[in-house]
Amino acid sequence: MKKFLVLLMVLAMSMFLFIGCGGEDAVADEPEQDDSQEDVQDDEQDEDAAEGMYADGTYEAYSDANERGFGKVVVTIENDEIVDIELSEFRGTGVEKDENYSYDEFHEALAEMPGRFIEANSADVEIFTGATSSSDKWIQAVERAMEMALVEPADDSEFFNGTFFGASDLGERGRSVAFVTIENDEIVEVVLHDTQLSDDGEEFKPEDYQYEEYFDAQEEMAERFVAANGTEVDTFTGATGSSNNWITAVERALEAASK
C-alpha cells in the first residue's frame, strides 16, 4: 500500500513538473510586440504637424481689377499664423490711393482691416461699414495670398481666375495699362488703355483723342494677346510705342495673376 502511495506521489510530481515546463515554454515562445510600425506612424504624424498647412514666407496678391481700381495685400505667415499684413488700393489707372485720398472711411478701413485678418488668421472677416468695395477687394486678395502659401496647392493651375491689372512704367506723357481676364489658364479678354497727365492727375485718354491709329491699335492688340494667350505678339504699325508698352502691361498683369 505504501509503495502504491509513493508511486502516486511520484506520478503527481512528474505531471506537475511537465505542466510547469510547458507553460514556461509557451510564455517564452510568445513573440515580442513589434512597435516599429506604430513608431513610423507617429513620426509621420509629427512630421505633418511640424510641416503645417502653410509655408512660412511673405506673399503678395491682388484682387480682381476694373477701371475703378483694385486691391493689393502683402501677407506674412509664420507657423501657420498671419503675423503681418499690409493693405493698399489703387485706382484703375494704377495710381495708389494715398493719404491725400479724400474718403475718410477708406482710411479707417485701411487701419482697421489688417487687425481683423490677423485675429481671424484668414480672409473670413466682416467688411468695414462704409468701405464695402475696399473691404471686398482686400478679402479676395487675402484669400489668394493664403492659397499661394499652401504647402499642398489646391490645384495645378498657373494663374488665378479673374481680371488682373498691369501697367508700363510712368513716363512724361502717362503710361499704358492692361486689364487681363483669365479663365482656366487661358486669356479670354484684354482691355487696353493709355493714360495722360493733366492738372487733375492721371486719367485715361478720352474717346475723342485725336490720334486715330491709337484706337485701331487698342482694339487690334487686345485681340492679338487673346489669340496668342500671351505676349508673343507683333507691334501695331503706327502705334509702336503704345504696342510695346501694352506688351509690358500684359506681362505684369500675368505676374499679378500668378499663383
PyRosetta script that sets phi, psi and omega in degrees:
from pyrosetta import init, pose_from_sequence

init()
pose = pose_from_sequence("MKKFLVLLMVLAMSMFLFIGCGGEDAVADEPEQDDSQEDVQDDEQDEDAAEGMYADGTYEAYSDANERGFGKVVVTIENDEIVDIELSEFRGTGVEKDENYSYDEFHEALAEMPGRFIEANSADVEIFTGATSSSDKWIQAVERAMEMALVEPADDSEFFNGTFFGASDLGERGRSVAFVTIENDEIVEVVLHDTQLSDDGEEFKPEDYQYEEYFDAQEEMAERFVAANGTEVDTFTGATGSSNNWITAVERALEAASK")
pose.set_psi(1, -43.1)
pose.set_omega(1, 179.5)
pose.set_phi(2, -63.5)
pose.set_psi(2, -39.9)
pose.set_omega(2, 178.9)
pose.set_phi(3, -61.8)
pose.set_psi(3, -36.7)
pose.set_omega(3, 179.6)
pose.set_phi(4, -65.7)
pose.set_psi(4, -41.0)
pose.set_omega(4, 178.8)
pose.set_phi(5, -65.4)
pose.set_psi(5, -40.4)
pose.set_omega(5, 178.9)
pose.set_phi(6, -62.7)
pose.set_psi(6, -41.4)
pose.set_omega(6, 179.7)
pose.set_phi(7, -62.8)
pose.set_psi(7, -40.3)
pose.set_omega(7, 178.1)
pose.set_phi(8, -63.8)
pose.set_psi(8, -39.7)
pose.set_omega(8, -179.5)
pose.set_phi(9, -65.7)
pose.set_psi(9, -41.2)
pose.set_omega(9, 179.3)
pose.set_phi(10, -63.1)
pose.set_psi(10, -42.8)
pose.set_omega(10, 179.0)
pose.set_phi(11, -63.8)
pose.set_psi(11, -40.8)
pose.set_omega(11, 180.0)
pose.set_phi(12, -63.5)
pose.set_psi(12, -42.9)
pose.set_omega(12, 179.7)
pose.set_phi(13, -65.1)
pose.set_psi(13, -36.7)
pose.set_omega(13, -179.9)
pose.set_phi(14, -65.3)
pose.set_psi(14, -43.0)
pose.set_omega(14, 179.3)
pose.set_phi(15, -65.3)
pose.set_psi(15, -39.0)
pose.set_omega(15, 179.8)
pose.set_phi(16, -61.3)
pose.set_psi(16, -46.4)
pose.set_omega(16, -179.4)
pose.set_phi(17, -65.9)
pose.set_psi(17, -37.3)
pose.set_omega(17, -179.5)
pose.set_phi(18, -64.3)
pose.set_psi(18, -45.8)
pose.set_omega(18, -179.6)
pose.set_phi(19, -64.9)
pose.set_psi(19, -42.0)
pose.set_omega(19, -179.9)
pose.set_phi(20, -61.6)
pose.set_psi(20, -44.9)
pose.set_omega(20, 179.5)
pose.set_phi(21, -64.6)
pose.set_psi(21, -39.3)
pose.set_omega(21, 179.0)
pose.set_phi(22, -62.6)
pose.set_psi(22, -41.3)
pose.set_omega(22, 179.5)
pose.set_phi(23, -62.8)
pose.set_psi(23, -40.6)
pose.set_omega(23, 179.8)
pose.set_phi(24, -64.7)
pose.set_psi(24, -39.1)
pose.set_omega(24, 179.4)
pose.set_phi(25, -63.9)
pose.set_psi(25, -39.4)
pose.set_omega(25, -179.4)
pose.set_phi(26, -62.4)
pose.set_psi(26, -40.7)
pose.set_omega(26, 178.8)
pose.set_phi(27, -68.1)
pose.set_psi(27, -41.0)
pose.set_omega(27, -177.6)
pose.set_phi(28, -66.6)
pose.set_psi(28, -35.0)
pose.set_omega(28, -177.3)
pose.set_phi(29, -79.1)
pose.set_psi(29, -12.3)
pose.set_omega(29, -177.7)
pose.set_phi(30, -67.0)
pose.set_psi(30, 126.4)
pose.set_omega(30, -176.2)
pose.set_phi(31, -66.7)
pose.set_psi(31, 144.6)
pose.set_omega(31, 176.8)
pose.set_phi(32, -72.4)
pose.set_psi(32, 149.7)
pose.set_omega(32, -178.9)
pose.set_phi(33, -70.4)
pose.set_psi(33, 132.2)
pose.set_omega(33, -179.8)
pose.set_phi(34, -97.1)
pose.set_psi(34, 110.4)
pose.set_omega(34, -177.6)
pose.set_phi(35, -94.2)
pose.set_psi(35, 4.8)
pose.set_omega(35, -173.7)
pose.set_phi(36, -63.1)
pose.set_psi(36, -41.9)
pose.set_omega(36, -179.2)
pose.set_phi(37, -65.0)
pose.set_psi(37, -40.7)
pose.set_omega(37, 178.8)
pose.set_phi(38, -64.8)
pose.set_psi(38, -38.1)
pose.set_omega(38, 179.1)
pose.set_phi(39, -64.3)
pose.set_psi(39, -39.9)
pose.set_omega(39, 178.8)
pose.set_phi(40, -62.3)
pose.set_psi(40, -44.1)
pose.set_omega(40, 179.3)
pose.set_phi(41, -62.6)
pose.set_psi(41, -41.4)
pose.set_omega(41, 178.4)
pose.set_phi(42, -63.3)
pose.set_psi(42, -40.7)
pose.set_omega(42, 179.8)
pose.set_phi(43, -63.4)
pose.set_psi(43, -41.6)
pose.set_omega(43, 179.1)
pose.set_phi(44, -63.5)
pose.set_psi(44, -41.2)
pose.set_omega(44, 178.9)
pose.set_phi(45, -65.1)
pose.set_psi(45, -41.0)
pose.set_omega(45, 178.6)
pose.set_phi(46, -64.4)
pose.set_psi(46, -38.6)
pose.set_omega(46, 179.6)
pose.set_phi(47, -65.4)
pose.set_psi(47, -42.6)
pose.set_omega(47, 178.3)
pose.set_phi(48, -62.7)
pose.set_psi(48, -41.9)
pose.set_omega(48, -179.6)
pose.set_phi(49, -64.5)
pose.set_psi(49, -38.9)
pose.set_omega(49, -179.3)
pose.set_phi(50, -69.6)
pose.set_psi(50, -35.7)
pose.set_omega(50, -177.5)
pose.set_phi(51, -69.7)
pose.set_psi(51, -41.2)
pose.set_omega(51, 177.4)
pose.set_phi(52, 77.5)
pose.set_psi(52, 180.0)
pose.set_omega(52, -179.0)
pose.set_phi(53, -84.8)
pose.set_psi(53, -34.1)
pose.set_omega(53, -175.0)
pose.set_phi(54, -117.3)
pose.set_psi(54, 146.9)
pose.set_omega(54, 175.1)
pose.set_phi(55, -85.6)
pose.set_psi(55, 134.9)
pose.set_omega(55, 177.4)
pose.set_phi(56, -58.8)
pose.set_psi(56, 141.9)
pose.set_omega(56, 178.3)
pose.set_phi(57, 156.0)
pose.set_psi(57, -178.6)
pose.set_omega(57, 178.1)
pose.set_phi(58, -116.3)
pose.set_psi(58, 129.2)
pose.set_omega(58, -171.9)
pose.set_phi(59, -124.5)
pose.set_psi(59, 130.1)
pose.set_omega(59, 179.2)
pose.set_phi(60, -106.0)
pose.set_psi(60, 127.8)
pose.set_omega(60, -177.1)
pose.set_phi(61, -143.6)
pose.set_psi(61, 160.4)
pose.set_omega(61, -174.1)
pose.set_phi(62, -129.1)
pose.set_psi(62, 152.3)
pose.set_omega(62, 172.1)
pose.set_phi(63, -83.2)
pose.set_psi(63, 174.4)
pose.set_omega(63, 168.8)
pose.set_phi(64, -59.6)
pose.set_psi(64, 151.3)
pose.set_omega(64, -178.0)
pose.set_phi(65, -121.2)
pose.set_psi(65, 150.4)
pose.set_omega(65, 169.4)
pose.set_phi(66, -146.7)
pose.set_psi(66, -173.7)
pose.set_omega(66, -174.2)
pose.set_phi(67, -70.7)
pose.set_psi(67, -5.8)
pose.set_omega(67, 174.7)
pose.set_phi(68, -95.0)
pose.set_psi(68, -15.4)
pose.set_omega(68, 174.9)
pose.set_phi(69, 137.8)
pose.set_psi(69, -170.9)
pose.set_omega(69, -178.5)
pose.set_phi(70, -162.6)
pose.set_psi(70, 164.0)
pose.set_omega(70, 179.4)
pose.set_phi(71, -111.4)
pose.set_psi(71, 157.5)
pose.set_omega(71, 179.1)
pose.set_phi(72, -136.6)
pose.set_psi(72, 143.1)
pose.set_omega(72, 174.8)
pose.set_phi(73, -133.5)
pose.set_psi(73, 150.3)
pose.set_omega(73, 171.0)
pose.set_phi(74, -125.6)
pose.set_psi(74, 111.1)
pose.set_omega(74, -172.1)
pose.set_phi(75, -112.3)
pose.set_psi(75, 128.0)
pose.set_omega(75, 176.5)
pose.set_phi(76, -107.8)
pose.set_psi(76, 128.5)
pose.set_omega(76, -176.8)
pose.set_phi(77, -119.9)
pose.set_psi(77, 133.5)
pose.set_omega(77, 173.7)
pose.set_phi(78, -137.2)
pose.set_psi(78, 127.6)
pose.set_omega(78, 178.1)
pose.set_phi(79, 51.6)
pose.set_psi(79, 46.5)
pose.set_omega(79, 177.2)
pose.set_phi(80, 68.1)
pose.set_psi(80, 15.5)
pose.set_omega(80, -179.8)
pose.set_phi(81, -121.4)
pose.set_psi(81, 138.1)
pose.set_omega(81, 170.1)
pose.set_phi(82, -73.8)
pose.set_psi(82, 116.6)
pose.set_omega(82, -177.3)
pose.set_phi(83, -107.5)
pose.set_psi(83, -15.5)
pose.set_omega(83, 178.0)
pose.set_phi(84, -159.0)
pose.set_psi(84, 148.1)
pose.set_omega(84, 178.8)
pose.set_phi(85, -152.9)
pose.set_psi(85, 135.8)
pose.set_omega(85, 177.7)
pose.set_phi(86, -118.7)
pose.set_psi(86, 134.3)
pose.set_omega(86, -179.1)
pose.set_phi(87, -118.2)
pose.set_psi(87, 146.8)
pose.set_omega(87, 172.5)
pose.set_phi(88, -153.7)
pose.set_psi(88, 162.4)
pose.set_omega(88, 179.5)
pose.set_phi(89, -140.5)
pose.set_psi(89, 147.5)
pose.set_omega(89, -174.6)
pose.set_phi(90, -128.2)
pose.set_psi(90, 150.6)
pose.set_omega(90, 171.8)
pose.set_phi(91, -73.9)
pose.set_psi(91, 170.1)
pose.set_omega(91, -179.9)
pose.set_phi(92, -64.8)
pose.set_psi(92, -18.9)
pose.set_omega(92, 176.6)
pose.set_phi(93, -83.1)
pose.set_psi(93, -8.5)
pose.set_omega(93, -178.0)
pose.set_phi(94, 96.9)
pose.set_psi(94, 2.0)
pose.set_omega(94, 178.8)
pose.set_phi(95, -81.8)
pose.set_psi(95, 128.9)
pose.set_omega(95, -178.8)
pose.set_phi(96, -74.1)
pose.set_psi(96, 140.8)
pose.set_omega(96, 173.3)
pose.set_phi(97, -78.3)
pose.set_psi(97, 110.6)
pose.set_omega(97, -175.6)
pose.set_phi(98, -107.5)
pose.set_psi(98, -160.1)
pose.set_omega(98, -177.2)
pose.set_phi(99, -65.0)
pose.set_psi(99, -16.6)
pose.set_omega(99, 179.0)
pose.set_phi(100, -85.0)
pose.set_psi(100, -8.1)
pose.set_omega(100, 177.9)
pose.set_phi(101, -64.2)
pose.set_psi(101, 132.5)
pose.set_omega(101, -164.5)
pose.set_phi(102, -86.5)
pose.set_psi(102, -5.6)
pose.set_omega(102, -174.3)
pose.set_phi(103, -89.0)
pose.set_psi(103, 109.1)
pose.set_omega(103, -173.8)
pose.set_phi(104, -60.3)
pose.set_psi(104, -41.5)
pose.set_omega(104, -177.5)
pose.set_phi(105, -60.8)
pose.set_psi(105, -31.6)
pose.set_omega(105, 177.2)
pose.set_phi(106, -61.1)
pose.set_psi(106, -47.3)
pose.set_omega(106, -178.7)
pose.set_phi(107, -66.1)
pose.set_psi(107, -35.1)
pose.set_omega(107, 177.1)
pose.set_phi(108, -66.0)
pose.set_psi(108, -42.7)
pose.set_omega(108, 178.1)
pose.set_phi(109, -65.8)
pose.set_psi(109, -39.2)
pose.set_omega(109, 179.3)
pose.set_phi(110, -59.9)
pose.set_psi(110, -33.7)
pose.set_omega(110, 179.2)
pose.set_phi(111, -82.2)
pose.set_psi(111, -33.3)
pose.set_omega(111, -173.2)
pose.set_phi(112, -85.8)
pose.set_psi(112, -40.6)
pose.set_omega(112, -170.0)
pose.set_phi(113, -63.7)
pose.set_psi(113, -36.4)
pose.set_omega(113, 178.8)
pose.set_phi(114, -56.2)
pose.set_psi(114, -42.2)
pose.set_omega(114, 179.0)
pose.set_phi(115, -62.5)
pose.set_psi(115, -35.4)
pose.set_omega(115, 179.1)
pose.set_phi(116, -66.1)
pose.set_psi(116, -43.1)
pose.set_omega(116, 179.2)
pose.set_phi(117, -64.8)
pose.set_psi(117, -41.9)
pose.set_omega(117, -178.9)
pose.set_phi(118, -66.0)
pose.set_psi(118, -43.8)
pose.set_omega(118, 179.9)
pose.set_phi(119, -63.4)
pose.set_psi(119, -42.2)
pose.set_omega(119, -179.6)
pose.set_phi(120, -78.1)
pose.set_psi(120, -18.5)
pose.set_omega(120, -174.4)
pose.set_phi(121, 53.0)
pose.set_psi(121, 38.2)
pose.set_omega(121, -179.9)
pose.set_phi(122, -171.5)
pose.set_psi(122, -178.8)
pose.set_omega(122, 175.6)
pose.set_phi(123, -90.1)
pose.set_psi(123, 2.1)
pose.set_omega(123, -177.1)
pose.set_phi(124, -83.4)
pose.set_psi(124, 78.3)
pose.set_omega(124, -178.1)
pose.set_phi(125, -132.1)
pose.set_psi(125, 164.0)
pose.set_omega(125, 176.1)
pose.set_phi(126, -76.2)
pose.set_psi(126, 145.0)
pose.set_omega(126, 175.0)
pose.set_phi(127, -69.8)
pose.set_psi(127, 159.3)
pose.set_omega(127, 179.0)
pose.set_phi(128, -89.7)
pose.set_psi(128, 119.5)
pose.set_omega(128, -178.0)
pose.set_phi(129, -59.9)
pose.set_psi(129, 127.3)
pose.set_omega(129, -178.8)
pose.set_phi(130, 98.2)
pose.set_psi(130, -11.7)
pose.set_omega(130, 178.1)
pose.set_phi(131, -139.2)
pose.set_psi(131, 52.0)
pose.set_omega(131, -176.1)
pose.set_phi(132, -61.3)
pose.set_psi(132, -46.6)
pose.set_omega(132, -177.3)
pose.set_phi(133, -62.1)
pose.set_psi(133, -46.0)
pose.set_omega(133, 178.2)
pose.set_phi(134, -62.0)
pose.set_psi(134, -43.9)
pose.set_omega(134, -180.0)
pose.set_phi(135, -59.3)
pose.set_psi(135, -46.8)
pose.set_omega(135, -179.4)
pose.set_phi(136, -60.5)
pose.set_psi(136, -40.2)
pose.set_omega(136, 179.1)
pose.set_phi(137, -62.8)
pose.set_psi(137, -46.8)
pose.set_omega(137, -178.4)
pose.set_phi(138, -67.0)
pose.set_psi(138, -38.3)
pose.set_omega(138, 178.0)
pose.set_phi(139, -60.7)
pose.set_psi(139, -46.1)
pose.set_omega(139, 179.2)
pose.set_phi(140, -63.5)
pose.set_psi(140, -41.5)
pose.set_omega(140, -179.9)
pose.set_phi(141, -65.7)
pose.set_psi(141, -39.2)
pose.set_omega(141, 177.8)
pose.set_phi(142, -65.7)
pose.set_psi(142, -40.5)
pose.set_omega(142, 176.2)
pose.set_phi(143, -55.5)
pose.set_psi(143, -43.1)
pose.set_omega(143, -179.2)
pose.set_phi(144, -69.8)
pose.set_psi(144, -38.9)
pose.set_omega(144, 177.8)
pose.set_phi(145, -62.0)
pose.set_psi(145, -42.0)
pose.set_omega(145, 180.0)
pose.set_phi(146, -66.1)
pose.set_psi(146, -35.1)
pose.set_omega(146, 177.2)
pose.set_phi(147, -68.0)
pose.set_psi(147, -39.1)
pose.set_omega(147, 177.2)
pose.set_phi(148, -60.8)
pose.set_psi(148, -31.2)
pose.set_omega(148, -175.5)
pose.set_phi(149, -83.2)
pose.set_psi(149, -9.0)
pose.set_omega(149, -176.4)
pose.set_phi(150, -58.9)
pose.set_psi(150, 134.8)
pose.set_omega(150, 174.8)
pose.set_phi(151, -66.0)
pose.set_psi(151, -41.8)
pose.set_omega(151, 175.5)
pose.set_phi(152, -107.4)
pose.set_psi(152, 105.3)
pose.set_omega(152, -176.6)
pose.set_phi(153, -56.0)
pose.set_psi(153, 147.0)
pose.set_omega(153, 179.9)
pose.set_phi(154, -66.1)
pose.set_psi(154, -31.2)
pose.set_omega(154, 176.9)
pose.set_phi(155, -158.7)
pose.set_psi(155, -178.6)
pose.set_omega(155, -176.3)
pose.set_phi(156, -102.7)
pose.set_psi(156, 18.9)
pose.set_omega(156, 179.6)
pose.set_phi(157, -72.4)
pose.set_psi(157, 152.3)
pose.set_omega(157, -178.8)
pose.set_phi(158, -85.9)
pose.set_psi(158, -33.3)
pose.set_omega(158, -174.9)
pose.set_phi(159, -124.0)
pose.set_psi(159, 155.4)
pose.set_omega(159, 168.1)
pose.set_phi(160, -74.5)
pose.set_psi(160, 150.2)
pose.set_omega(160, 169.2)
pose.set_phi(161, -76.8)
pose.set_psi(161, 138.4)
pose.set_omega(161, 179.2)
pose.set_phi(162, 147.8)
pose.set_psi(162, -171.7)
pose.set_omega(162, 179.1)
pose.set_phi(163, -115.5)
pose.set_psi(163, 127.4)
pose.set_omega(163, -171.6)
pose.set_phi(164, -125.7)
pose.set_psi(164, 147.8)
pose.set_omega(164, -174.9)
pose.set_phi(165, -99.0)
pose.set_psi(165, 142.2)
pose.set_omega(165, 170.8)
pose.set_phi(166, -145.0)
pose.set_psi(166, 153.1)
pose.set_omega(166, -178.4)
pose.set_phi(167, -146.4)
pose.set_psi(167, 149.7)
pose.set_omega(167, 171.4)
pose.set_phi(168, -77.9)
pose.set_psi(168, 172.2)
pose.set_omega(168, 177.9)
pose.set_phi(169, -65.0)
pose.set_psi(169, 147.1)
pose.set_omega(169, 178.9)
pose.set_phi(170, -73.1)
pose.set_psi(170, 127.9)
pose.set_omega(170, 177.5)
pose.set_phi(171, -112.9)
pose.set_psi(171, -170.3)
pose.set_omega(171, -178.2)
pose.set_phi(172, -65.1)
pose.set_psi(172, -27.9)
pose.set_omega(172, -177.2)
pose.set_phi(173, -106.6)
pose.set_psi(173, -1.4)
pose.set_omega(173, -179.5)
pose.set_phi(174, 129.3)
pose.set_psi(174, -150.8)
pose.set_omega(174, 179.8)
pose.set_phi(175, -154.6)
pose.set_psi(175, 169.5)
pose.set_omega(175, 176.4)
pose.set_phi(176, -104.5)
pose.set_psi(176, 141.2)
pose.set_omega(176, -179.4)
pose.set_phi(177, -129.4)
pose.set_psi(177, 156.5)
pose.set_omega(177, -179.6)
pose.set_phi(178, -138.7)
pose.set_psi(178, 139.8)
pose.set_omega(178, 171.2)
pose.set_phi(179, -113.9)
pose.set_psi(179, 111.5)
pose.set_omega(179, -172.6)
pose.set_phi(180, -111.3)
pose.set_psi(180, 120.5)
pose.set_omega(180, 179.1)
pose.set_phi(181, -99.5)
pose.set_psi(181, 129.4)
pose.set_omega(181, -175.2)
pose.set_phi(182, -122.4)
pose.set_psi(182, 135.7)
pose.set_omega(182, 172.9)
pose.set_phi(183, -134.9)
pose.set_psi(183, 121.2)
pose.set_omega(183, 177.4)
pose.set_phi(184, 52.6)
pose.set_psi(184, 47.9)
pose.set_omega(184, 177.2)
pose.set_phi(185, 66.9)
pose.set_psi(185, 15.9)
pose.set_omega(185, 177.2)
pose.set_phi(186, -117.0)
pose.set_psi(186, 136.1)
pose.set_omega(186, 172.8)
pose.set_phi(187, -76.2)
pose.set_psi(187, 118.4)
pose.set_omega(187, -176.3)
pose.set_phi(188, -109.1)
pose.set_psi(188, -17.0)
pose.set_omega(188, 177.9)
pose.set_phi(189, -159.3)
pose.set_psi(189, 143.5)
pose.set_omega(189, 175.3)
pose.set_phi(190, -135.8)
pose.set_psi(190, 131.6)
pose.set_omega(190, 174.8)
pose.set_phi(191, -119.3)
pose.set_psi(191, 127.6)
pose.set_omega(191, -174.6)
pose.set_phi(192, -117.2)
pose.set_psi(192, 146.8)
pose.set_omega(192, 175.2)
pose.set_phi(193, -145.6)
pose.set_psi(193, 159.1)
pose.set_omega(193, 162.8)
pose.set_phi(194, -115.4)
pose.set_psi(194, 148.5)
pose.set_omega(194, 175.9)
pose.set_phi(195, -106.3)
pose.set_psi(195, 163.4)
pose.set_omega(195, 173.9)
pose.set_phi(196, -137.9)
pose.set_psi(196, 153.1)
pose.set_omega(196, -178.6)
pose.set_phi(197, -93.8)
pose.set_psi(197, 139.9)
pose.set_omega(197, 179.2)
pose.set_phi(198, -143.5)
pose.set_psi(198, -179.7)
pose.set_omega(198, 177.8)
pose.set_phi(199, -63.3)
pose.set_psi(199, -23.6)
pose.set_omega(199, -179.7)
pose.set_phi(200, -89.7)
pose.set_psi(200, 0.4)
pose.set_omega(200, -179.0)
pose.set_phi(201, 114.8)
pose.set_psi(201, -143.2)
pose.set_omega(201, -178.0)
pose.set_phi(202, -106.7)
pose.set_psi(202, 131.9)
pose.set_omega(202, -177.2)
pose.set_phi(203, -145.3)
pose.set_psi(203, 160.3)
pose.set_omega(203, 178.0)
pose.set_phi(204, -67.8)
pose.set_psi(204, 148.5)
pose.set_omega(204, 174.7)
pose.set_phi(205, -61.4)
pose.set_psi(205, 135.9)
pose.set_omega(205, -175.0)
pose.set_phi(206, -73.4)
pose.set_psi(206, 165.7)
pose.set_omega(206, -179.0)
pose.set_phi(207, -66.6)
pose.set_psi(207, -19.4)
pose.set_omega(207, 178.9)
pose.set_phi(208, -98.1)
pose.set_psi(208, 19.7)
pose.set_omega(208, 176.2)
pose.set_phi(209, -56.3)
pose.set_psi(209, 136.2)
pose.set_omega(209, -166.4)
pose.set_phi(210, -75.9)
pose.set_psi(210, -21.1)
pose.set_omega(210, -174.2)
pose.set_phi(211, -86.5)
pose.set_psi(211, 103.7)
pose.set_omega(211, -172.3)
pose.set_phi(212, -64.8)
pose.set_psi(212, -36.7)
pose.set_omega(212, -179.0)
pose.set_phi(213, -59.6)
pose.set_psi(213, -26.8)
pose.set_omega(213, 179.7)
pose.set_phi(214, -59.7)
pose.set_psi(214, -45.2)
pose.set_omega(214, -177.5)
pose.set_phi(215, -70.7)
pose.set_psi(215, -35.9)
pose.set_omega(215, 175.6)
pose.set_phi(216, -63.5)
pose.set_psi(216, -43.2)
pose.set_omega(216, 179.6)
pose.set_phi(217, -66.9)
pose.set_psi(217, -39.3)
pose.set_omega(217, -179.9)
pose.set_phi(218, -57.3)
pose.set_psi(218, -43.8)
pose.set_omega(218, -179.7)
pose.set_phi(219, -74.9)
pose.set_psi(219, -45.2)
pose.set_omega(219, -175.3)
pose.set_phi(220, -68.4)
pose.set_psi(220, -42.7)
pose.set_omega(220, -178.5)
pose.set_phi(221, -64.5)
pose.set_psi(221, -37.3)
pose.set_omega(221, 177.5)
pose.set_phi(222, -59.8)
pose.set_psi(222, -43.3)
pose.set_omega(222, 179.4)
pose.set_phi(223, -65.5)
pose.set_psi(223, -35.6)
pose.set_omega(223, -179.8)
pose.set_phi(224, -66.4)
pose.set_psi(224, -40.7)
pose.set_omega(224, 179.0)
pose.set_phi(225, -62.8)
pose.set_psi(225, -40.6)
pose.set_omega(225, 179.2)
pose.set_phi(226, -65.8)
pose.set_psi(226, -46.2)
pose.set_omega(226, -178.2)
pose.set_phi(227, -62.8)
pose.set_psi(227, -37.9)
pose.set_omega(227, -178.5)
pose.set_phi(228, -83.4)
pose.set_psi(228, -13.8)
pose.set_omega(228, -173.4)
pose.set_phi(229, 51.2)
pose.set_psi(229, 42.2)
pose.set_omega(229, -178.4)
pose.set_phi(230, 169.6)
pose.set_psi(230, -160.1)
pose.set_omega(230, -173.7)
pose.set_phi(231, -110.7)
pose.set_psi(231, 9.3)
pose.set_omega(231, 176.4)
pose.set_phi(232, -81.0)
pose.set_psi(232, 75.9)
pose.set_omega(232, -176.5)
pose.set_phi(233, -133.1)
pose.set_psi(233, 160.6)
pose.set_omega(233, 175.3)
pose.set_phi(234, -81.5)
pose.set_psi(234, 152.4)
pose.set_omega(234, 174.4)
pose.set_phi(235, -76.3)
pose.set_psi(235, 161.2)
pose.set_omega(235, -179.0)
pose.set_phi(236, -91.9)
pose.set_psi(236, 123.6)
pose.set_omega(236, -179.7)
pose.set_phi(237, -61.2)
pose.set_psi(237, 127.7)
pose.set_omega(237, -178.6)
pose.set_phi(238, 97.7)
pose.set_psi(238, -10.9)
pose.set_omega(238, 177.3)
pose.set_phi(239, -143.5)
pose.set_psi(239, 49.7)
pose.set_omega(239, -175.6)
pose.set_phi(240, -63.6)
pose.set_psi(240, -42.0)
pose.set_omega(240, -178.8)
pose.set_phi(241, -60.8)
pose.set_psi(241, -49.8)
pose.set_omega(241, 178.2)
pose.set_phi(242, -63.9)
pose.set_psi(242, -39.4)
pose.set_omega(242, -179.8)
pose.set_phi(243, -58.7)
pose.set_psi(243, -48.5)
pose.set_omega(243, -179.9)
pose.set_phi(244, -64.0)
pose.set_psi(244, -38.9)
pose.set_omega(244, 178.4)
pose.set_phi(245, -66.8)
pose.set_psi(245, -37.2)
pose.set_omega(245, 177.7)
pose.set_phi(246, -66.8)
pose.set_psi(246, -35.9)
pose.set_omega(246, 176.3)
pose.set_phi(247, -59.9)
pose.set_psi(247, -44.4)
pose.set_omega(247, 176.9)
pose.set_phi(248, -62.3)
pose.set_psi(248, -43.3)
pose.set_omega(248, -178.6)
pose.set_phi(249, -62.5)
pose.set_psi(249, -42.1)
pose.set_omega(249, 179.7)
pose.set_phi(250, -67.6)
pose.set_psi(250, -39.8)
pose.set_omega(250, 176.5)
pose.set_phi(251, -57.1)
pose.set_psi(251, -42.9)
pose.set_omega(251, -177.6)
pose.set_phi(252, -74.1)
pose.set_psi(252, -31.1)
pose.set_omega(252, 174.1)
pose.set_phi(253, -65.7)
pose.set_psi(253, -38.8)
pose.set_omega(253, 177.3)
pose.set_phi(254, -65.9)
pose.set_psi(254, -35.6)
pose.set_omega(254, 175.3)
pose.set_phi(255, -63.0)
pose.set_psi(255, -41.3)
pose.set_omega(255, 179.1)
pose.set_phi(256, -65.2)
pose.set_psi(256, -28.3)
pose.set_omega(256, -179.2)
pose.set_phi(257, -85.1)
pose.set_psi(257, -12.7)
pose.set_omega(257, -174.0)
pose.set_phi(258, -70.3)
pose.set_psi(258, 143.2)
pose.set_omega(258, 177.9)
pose.set_phi(259, -84.6)
pose.dump_pdb("model.pdb")
